[in-house]
């Protein structure tokens, strides 16, 4: 499974992008479960956010959803954090 996160917005407007490929990872099942829950709560088009808030584009195996701060679910927040931390 290929998981990509793109974060835009924020006070400085700095874009950040990271990607994780879970193929062959011992924790792939955990990633899959988290990604599925995060996608189910996402929107098909970018929602309105708050001034200086972050906007997220989450893509899992070609399926893209959108989310914004401060309206992230716990699963979205966890997935975004893991991908931005561990991804390349």
VOMAR-653857 format. One record per residue (C-alpha): x, y, z; residue number from 1. Coordinates in steps of 0.02 Angstrom, whole numbers, plus 50000, padded with zeros to 5 digits. Layout:
! residues N
<node <X Y Z> NUM>
...
***
This chain:
! residues 88
<node <50000 50000 50000> 1>
<node <50065 50172 49954> 2>
<node <50011 50313 50070> 3>
<node <50046 50494 50026> 4>
<node <50011 50650 50129> 5>
<node <50023 50828 50068> 6>
<node <50005 50968 50195> 7>
<node <49978 51148 50139> 8>
<node <49929 51310 50223> 9>
<node <49975 51359 50398> 10>
<node <50043 51526 50453> 11>
<node <50201 51514 50347> 12>
<node <50118 51429 50199> 13>
<node <50255 51298 50185> 14>
<node <50203 51140 50093> 15>
<node <50259 50971 50158> 16>
<node <50243 50803 50071> 17>
<node <50289 50627 50123> 18>
<node <50254 50451 50065> 19>
<node <50261 50278 50144> 20>
<node <50256 50112 50051> 21>
<node <50197 49978 50171> 22>
<node <50241 49832 50058> 23>
<node <50349 49709 50153> 24>
<node <50339 49802 50318> 25>
<node <50302 49697 50472> 26>
<node <50174 49828 50527> 27>
<node <50084 49837 50358> 28>
<node <49919 49775 50432> 29>
<node <49921 49917 50559> 30>
<node <49952 50044 50421> 31>
<node <49812 49971 50315> 32>
<node <49686 49977 50457> 33>
<node <49732 50156 50503> 34>
<node <49729 50214 50321> 35>
<node <49557 50138 50291> 36>
<node <49485 50224 50444> 37>
<node <49565 50390 50397> 38>
<node <49499 50380 50218> 39>
<node <49322 50340 50273> 40>
<node <49311 50506 50366> 41>
<node <49388 50609 50226> 42>
<node <49298 50717 50099> 43>
<node <49301 50703 49911> 44>
<node <49338 50888 49888> 45>
<node <49440 51009 49992> 46>
<node <49333 51074 50138> 47>
<node <49343 51253 50200> 48>
<node <49467 51270 50339> 49>
<node <49511 51404 50464> 50>
<node <49629 51550 50432> 51>
<node <49810 51493 50442> 52>
<node <49753 51312 50469> 53>
<node <49829 51163 50382> 54>
<node <49746 51077 50235> 55>
<node <49783 50894 50201> 56>
<node <49773 50786 50047> 57>
<node <49783 50601 50091> 58>
<node <49807 50477 49949> 59>
<node <49805 50289 49975> 60>
<node <49835 50181 49822> 61>
<node <49765 50315 49707> 62>
<node <49613 50362 49811> 63>
<node <49621 50541 49876> 64>
<node <49525 50624 50016> 65>
<node <49542 50796 50095> 66>
<node <49537 50858 50274> 67>
<node <49578 51017 50371> 68>
<node <49631 51069 50543> 69>
<node <49551 51078 50668> 70>
<node <49423 50953 50601> 71>
<node <49536 50800 50586> 72>
<node <49477 50636 50659> 73>
<node <49594 50545 50778> 74>
<node <49633 50419 50640> 75>
<node <49673 50555 50513> 76>
<node <49785 50645 50637> 77>
<node <49877 50482 50679> 78>
<node <49901 50434 50497> 79>
<node <49960 50607 50446> 80>
<node <50083 50614 50590> 81>
<node <50154 50441 50552> 82>
<node <50173 50474 50366> 83>
<node <50254 50644 50390> 84>
<node <50370 50570 50523> 85>
<node <50419 50406 50440> 86>
<node <50394 50446 50256> 87>
<node <50517 50503 50128> 88>
***
